[in-house]
């Protein structure tokens, strides 16, 4: 039992922290707890992984200070979401989204401090910023279905990494995402800002997957690159696929989301078989 806890404690803690804040938000009928739920869950789960023997740096699967420090990025985007919910709700999600996107791009590029460093990593900074915006805009529209769309996208990444035969530590890192996203299904009246830390964290995890496991930035394409794109493909498919699901009654949206994620993961399997 202790060994099982040590291996799975990060996603479980992410789930519990996010769920606790969602319960608090429901009891308070809104407030700031809901805006912090996903971000706090992600930060807690990723912090535990960063300090664990299974951390990517200790296993030699990533350079020091990159994916293992995702919890710091999530804390930053959570602060942005809380500030936007408290002080800039009337301005819409765009100012907070752009700030979080630029911050995520800067962080994934290695948080350069000099002008030369910023210019050297400009392609990564802009690419990740655009990815954050794409995930947020495809995944959220201010409707009750936002939580389901974001959950499906988040769940597709660890499944795709497993299919791509990525190291288990990478899959475990990605499992924190759906664990933190799941309780948001119970959050009433969740606006786009609520999902901002989740969108930024998911985009950063996608980017690290491609940068450190794949070859897309080096003019190649592997199953790891396909896995990194699985959440985006899920978000693109979920609308048209969901509209064609005619069975299940109230479960139809969930079936459509699951089918969309499954198709995205299937595409990763095809790429792995094709590319060997």
N, C-alpha and C positions, 0 to 999 in steps of 0.2 A: 504493500500500500504506500509506504514511504517513497519507494522508487517511482511509483506511478505519479505521486504528487510532485516529485522533483521534475519529472519530465513534462507534466501538463500544467504546472501551477501558474505559468504566465497567462495563458488564455483563460483559465478559470478565474484568476484574480481580475483580469480585465472585464470579464462578464459580471462578476460580483460588484465591482466598483461602479460600472456603468448602470447596472440594475438598481443599485442603491440610490443613485442620483435620480434615476427615472421615477422610482417610487416617491422620493422626496418631492420631485416636481409635480407629480400627480396629486399628492396630498396638499401641496401649496397652490394647486391649480395654476401652474405656470412658474414664473420666477426664473432665477438664474441657473438653478440646478440642472434643468433640461439642457441648456446651452453648453454646460460643462460635462455632460454625461459621457459622450463618446470620447472626447479628448482626455478626460481623466482616466477612463478605462484603458485607452491606448497607452497613455503615459505610464500607468502602473504596470501593465503587462510588459511593455518594452523595457522599462527600468529593471524589472526582475531578470529579464533575459540578458541585459547588458552586464549584470553582475554575477551571472551564473556560469558554471563550467561549460555550458553549451553555447556561450556567446560566440558570435562569428569571428571576432578578433582572436579569442583564445584557441579556437579550432583552426585558425589560419585560413579562414574562408573569406575574409574581408580585411581591408586595411584598417588600422586603428582609427577610431573616432568617426566612422561613417554610419553604417546601418545600426551599430550598437548604440549610437547616440540619437536614434530617432525619437526617443522620449523627450529630448530637449526641444526638438522641432514641434512635437505635439503640444508640449506645454505652451510654447509661443503662440501657436495657432489657436489654442484654447483661450488664452488671454485676449487675442484679437476677437474671437467669437463673443466672449463675455462683454468686452467693451462695445462691440457693435450692437449687441442686444440691449445694452443698458443706455448707451448714449447716442446711437446713430440708427435706431430702428426705422425712423422715417425716411432715411436715405436709401434704403434697400440694401441688398447683399453685396453689390458690386465693389464699393470701397474696401470692405473687409476681405472680399475674395481676392482682389488684385494685390492687396498687401500680403495676404497669406501666400499667394502664388509666387510672388517675387521673393519672399522670405524662404519658401521651400526650395526654389531654384538656387538661391545663394547657399543654402545649407547643404544640399546634395552636391553642389560643385566644390564642397570643401570649406565653405565659409571663408573665402579669401578676404584678406584685410587690405591689400594693396591694389592700386589701379591696374598694375600688370597682371595680378592674379585674377581680378575681375574680368579682364579682357581675355585672358587665356581660357577661362571657363565659361565664356559667354554663351557658347552653343548649348552647354548643359543647363546653365541658368535659365535661358529662354525656353529651352525644350521642356524642362520640368515645370516652369511657370505655365506654359500652354497646356501641359498635361493636367495640372491642378484645375485650371479653368474648364477644360473639357470634361473632366470627371464631375465637377460640381454642376455644370450646366446640363449635362446629359442625365445626371442622377437626381437633380432636384428641380422642382417647378412650383413649390409651394402647395403641393397637394398631399393628401394622406398616403399616397402611394410612394412618396419619396423614400421612406424608411425601408420599404421592401426592395426598391430598386438599388439602394445603396448596400443593403445586406447581400443581395444577389451578386453584385459586383465584388464586394469584399470577400465573399465565400469562394468566388471563382479563382482567386489568386492562389490560395494554398492548394486547392484541388488541381489547378493547372501545374503548379510546381511539383506536386507529387507525380503527376502523369509525365512530366518532363524529366523525371529522375533527378531532381535537384537534391542537394544534401539536405538531410532532415532538419538541420538547424535553420535553413532558409524557410522551409515549410512551417516550422514552429513559429518563426517570426511572423509569417503571414497569417497564421491562425489567430493571432491576437486581434486582427481586424474584424472578422465576422463575430468574434466573441464580444467585442465592444459595441458592435453595431446591432446585435440581436435585441437588446432591451429597448432600442429606439422604436420598435414596432408598437410598444405600449405607451409611447409618449404622445399626449394629445396636442394638437395644434403646433406641430414642429415646423418652424420656418426654415428657409434655406441656411441661415446662419448656424443652426444647430448642427448641421452636417459638415460644416467647414473643416473642423479638425480631422474628421474621418476622410473627407475628400483629399486633404493635403497629405495625410498619412498614407493613404492608399496610393496616391500618385508618387510619393517619395519611395515607397516600397517597390512599385513597378519600375521606377527609374533605376534604383539600385540593382534590381534583378537583371535588367538589361545591361547596365554598365559593368557589373562585376561577374555575371554568369554568361551573358550573351555576347553577341558579336555585331549587333546592329550599328553601333557607333564606329565599327571598323569595317563597314560595308559588307557584313555577313548577316546571316539569319539562322538562328538555331531554335530548338524547342524552348530554350529559356527565354528567348526574345518573344516567341509566341505566347508563353506563359505570362510575360509582362504585359502583353496586350490583351489578355483574356478579360480583365475587368471592363475595358473600353468596348470590346466586342459584345460583352453581356449587356451593357447599357444601350448599345445600338440595337440589339436584337429584341430587347425586352418589350418594346412597344409593339412592333408588328407581330411578334410571336404571341404575346399575351392577348392580342386582339383576335387571334385565331383559335384560342383555347375555348372550346364550347362546353366542356364537361367540368364537373366538380362543384358547380354552384358557387358558394362563397369562397371555396378553395381555388377557384379558377385563377385569380391573380397570383397566388402562390405557386400553382402548377406552371403558369407561364414564366414566372421568374426562375423557377428551378430548371425548366426546359431551356431557357436562354443561357443560363450558366453552364448547363450540360453541353450545349452545342459549342460554346466557347472552349470548354475543356476538350471536347472531341476534336476541335481544330488543332489544339496543341498535340494531341495524340497523332493526328495525321502528319503534322510537321515532323514529329519525332521519328515516325516510321519512314517518312520520305527522306529526311536528312540523315537518318541513321543515328 
